[in-house]
Amino acid sequence: DKLRDYQKKVMERSRFDIPALFHIEGLTGALMPEATSFPTGIGRGSAWDPELEYEAGKIIGKEMSAVGIKHALAPVLDVTRDARLGRQGESYGEDPTLVSALGTSYVVG
């Protein structure tokens, strides 16, 4: 209801009828109360399981869609080989094939 009200206000005030695009963090789940929480990307990457990543993406997508959010800030597709990056835990790891396979599974899910 809240997003619908925001969208209505945005559309009423937009002279070009451009709707707002609502987004939230989706790396470890939809970042909102009551949503399912998953391990970080590096943790899920260590499982080497595209089917499991597909299921996670599917659950996260359903939970976001249920509240009207269509844009997720995920997955992180950086291939991280240097721990100095600082956000290495958000990545699936250092193997480009693994990162590609898991990222694709997440998005398709």
Secondary structure, DSSP 4 states (H G I P E B T S, - for coil): -HHHHHHHHHHHH-TT-PPP--EEE-SSS-SSTT------HHHHHTTT-HHHHHHHHHHHHHHHHHTT--EEE--B------GGGS-GGGB--S-HHHHHHHHHHHHH-
